[in-house]
């Protein structure tokens, strides 16, 4: 349906990010690709960053959140990373922007929010201690960094292997750096 939020997040508005550098794309480029008016764009989005973030957020809302009770963290991570792999060119272009509001920052904030939500759903305590929150934030940043590296290197490592490596990273780093004595 032309002129709707759906048009932007499923078609022309997103397709342009699959072939062009994220920082080089203008709102006008998105409008031309989607075939809609500027007023329509700004009805749904504040800027080009919003459309990029909405594409990922829509996938999570429609395909991950409804399955959180049926699937474990490993399975959900595989689903998310397969989506990213299937849209590698798009994510590569979007994740490499250094501008405010970029996808890397959005993914980090989304991951932290997801970890906190999961924590609150599975713990009786209404409060989260500073150490646990810090660890969640560090893990979220390292996860998004690993995904960015994986995407930039062509997603050559199988998705399941990537998820396993990311799960094991903290323990492995501790072993390598802190448990080793000369």
N, C-alpha and C positions, 0 to 999 in steps of 0.2 A: 504494500500500500504506500504510494508515494507521499512524501511530506510528513512522515511519522517518525517517531523514535525508532521504530522497527527498521525503517529504511536505512538509518544511519548505522545501526549496530549489527546489521546482518548483510549489508550489501555494499553499495558504492562508497558510503562514508568510511567503511573499514578497509575495503579493497585497496584504496590508495596507499595505505600504510604497508601493504605487502610488497610494494614495488619501489617506493620512494623513501628516502631518508626522512626520518621522523622530524628532525629539526628544520628540514627544508619545506615541509608541507605547511600551507597556510589554510586558514578557515575557508578562504575562497576556493582553494583547490578541492577541499572536501565538498563544498557546495556544488561545484561544477561536476564532480564525480557522482554525487548522489542525485543531482538534478532537482535540488530544492532551494528555496529562498533562504536568505540570511536570517530573516525573522523566525522562520521555522527552526533553524539550527539553534538559535539562542533561546527558543522556548524550552528546549530540552537540555542544553549544555551551556556552560560558562565559557568554555574554550576548547581547543583541540585536545587538550589533555583529558577532559571529561569524557569525550567519546571513546578514547583509547581505554581508559579505566572502566568505563561502562561495559565495554565488550567483554572484558575479563570478569567483571562483577556479575554480569548477566549469566555467564556460564556457571559460575559458582552457585548463584542463587537457584538456577534451574536444574543443575546436574549434580551438585555436591551436597548442599545443605539437606535436600530431601532424603538423602541416603545415609546420613551420618549415623543413624541408629542401626542400620543394616550392615554397614561396612566398617572395617577398622581403619586406623590411620594409614597404614601401609596401602590398603586398597584405594582409599580416597586420594592419596598422594599419586598413585599410579594413574588414576583417572585424570587428575589435574595435569600431570606432566605429559600424558599422551595428548591432551588437548593442546598444550603448548607446542609439543613436537609436530602435531598436525598443522599448526599455524606458525611454524618456525620463522618464516620470513617476516611475518607481521611482528612477532615478539622480538625478533632480533632488532628490527628497526626501532621499535618502541622502547625497548629496555636500554638502549645505548644512548638515550638522550640524557644530558646533564642538567637540563632546565628544571625549574621548580614545577612540581606537579607531575613529574615524569612517572612512567610505569614502574620503574624499579622502586621508587619511594611508595607508590600506591600498593604494590605487592607486599612490601615490608609491613606497612600499616595494616593491611588486610590479614596478613599472617599473624601478627601480634594479636589483633582483635579476635581472630579465630582461636588461637591458643588460649586466650583469656576466657573466651566464651566456653570452650571445652572444659577448662579448669573449673569454672563456676558450676557447670552442669554436673560435674563428677566429684565435687568436694562439698562437704557440709559447711565448711567455713565460708563466710561471706567476704572475708578479707584474704588478700594474697600478700604474702610477705615480700619484702624488697628483694631478697635473694632469688626467689622463684620468678618474680617478674623480670628481673635482670637477665636470668638465664633464658627465659622465653624470648626476650628481645634480641639477645645475642644469637640464639638458635634461628630466629626468624631472619635476621640479617644474613647469617651464613647460608641459610637455605636459599634465599633469593639470589645471593651472590653465586652459589653453585649452579642454580638454574640458568642464570645469565651466562656463565662460563660455558655450560653445556650447550645452550642455544647458539652462542657465538662460535663454538667449535663444531657445529653441524649436527648436534644431537646423535653423535655416533655411538655413545655408550647406551646400551639398552635401558629403557625406562626403569625396569625392575632393579637393575644394577645401580642406577643413579639413586633411587630411593634407599636401597640398602647402604650405599656408601654414605649418604647424608645421615641416615640413622646412626651409623657407627662412628661418624667423624669425631664427635666430642670425646668418646672413650679412647679412640685411637690417638688423638692429639695429646690427651692426658698421659697416655702410655709413653708416647714418643718424647714428650718434653719434661714431664714431672716425675715419672716413675723410673727414669733412666739415671743411673749413678755411675760415675767414672771410677 
